[in-house]
């Protein structure tokens, strides 16, 4: 498959014709030509046009091509095309866990468990099925049934995968977050779900330290009064007494839950039955619980991983992620394609061996390696050379979390080989997938995402709501995707859901990114147009930071901003308004950092703490986070905010000057 000759700069990577022809997306295009009459065998653009103009034809083709195994067949592919509220594959019943486990070979690795020490072990397909069956039986005995919630406070290890698949097999609803979240931040998410069972680990590894999270798990369990049981995972093997005597509910060791001899049965559920709840970063108020369904996730991830990423039996994926980032959900879904997935617990670049991920990728013959822009930029900045390892198995490097600058693209070719595709991806927790990225059949241009994904009716809208090409606009999706949220948790009338995505352009999904659709079909992502903090691909709401900082007696108000910079950097300053008599000295700065580290997230400690006279608000009292971010990035005041709408208009000039000083300093 090829693209038309481009009038733009030459691609930095072009697919090998033979490899492209052997890819699954090329095979799918040939299949679509035979079975759907689609004349798109050699042209991704034509295949994409079909995928967004004939939604029923395309998604039924994905269903048939990947042989989706439904207990009862669907009656109609798209019974109602509305956003929100599209109704997909009505009448069908199926189960995600069944599809994740059905293609695994008993004696071949399904999961390779890795950590920053370099050690690891394999979980075969047979062992994975047995553990899922055992944990599912345990959950059932603990009172978990269809629709009940099971939550995990876990690092990225096979335990999290097993617990999720066990819950999904029962038709229960899963949610998870990493243990670097403070108990309160985790409880803010999980308490909304009123969970039946908590699965928690004793700790996690990071930068040479085994972090003890037993007391944090205890605090979290106490904050979840609906729990009937807590399953404890002995992951890092910390010494000392357990917490059984002080837990507020029945405690069961993981070893007892996962080592029973049971038969696995997966409960068929409707296509739109809830599979998991992933949480937004909670810019204001409590984090929003985004609910996705079994069928929508199944189809979307088969397309994303099987077609766009070309994963299948014999492949291995290693993507650095934490359990509360949506990439963890995709890491698990690798199993849907029959490929092997790798879990990893630890720092992506520990001080003792900053290239550990590359070493592990070489040792375990990884074919798709995934990371974030900050990781690749850090490797280049500190002179890490991955080519000292045998990385000949890697055919593609995925990158997501924020926009990858053009300057990073040559580094991949120089250090991994000109044959390696760099697939930068843009998507979101909201759809737990990508909107745009790469494909094994299309070229890569430096600084650009090669194509909109199949099935994604992507557009860039100007301020008047008209689509534009070669101009910066709002990322919108004009037709529904199967993995768009079913609903938000505790949003009975759907108002929060509609306000989140459809208040600007009714009936059209507005995502909150600035993008440019180029004349040759690629996508350039310019960064978030909202105020979510997005450091190293891990998102956190500014409200989580404000909450812990503003509890300090010396601070009357705080404002944290995450600003993408032109060179690919990410500046995260914290502005603080001091109480009368307080002084922003080193001691107070240290207390603020420690409060954020322990009360919100150690990954979101600000780069700078800056005293300001006040925080600007709207007339109704809302902090002006997005306007301040744009001022810091250099946007003209008149394009950012109307001073008449600000409670203290003089503050606008103050923040504009801070941004100008920052940019001058970096020149």
Beta strands, then each sheet from edge to edge (+ up, - down):
strand 1: 76-80
strand 2: 87-90
strand 3: 93-94
strand 4: 109-115
strand 5: 120-124
strand 6: 149-153
strand 7: 173-177
strand 8: 197-201
strand 9: 203-206
strand 10: 209-212
strand 11: 229-233
strand 12: 250-253
strand 13: 269-270
strand 14: 274-279
strand 15: 289-293
strand 16: 316-319
strand 17: 340-345
strand 18: 368-371
strand 19: 396-399
strand 20: 421-424
strand 21: 426-428
strand 22: 433-437
strand 23: 451-452
strand 24: 458-461
strand 25: 472-477
strand 26: 487-488
strand 27: 509-517
strand 28: 523-528
strand 29: 533-535
strand 30: 538-540
strand 31: 555-560
strand 32: 563-564
strand 33: 570-571
strand 34: 573-578
strand 35: 608-611
sheet 1: 1+ 2-
sheet 2: 3+ 13-
sheet 3: 5+ 4- 17- 16- 18- 19- 20-
sheet 4: 7+ 6+ 8+ 11+ 12+
sheet 5: 9+ 10-
sheet 6: 14+ 15- 26+
sheet 7: 21+ 22- 23+
sheet 8: 24+ 25- 27+ 28-
sheet 9: 29+ 30-
sheet 10: 31+ 34- 35-
sheet 11: 32+ 33-
end
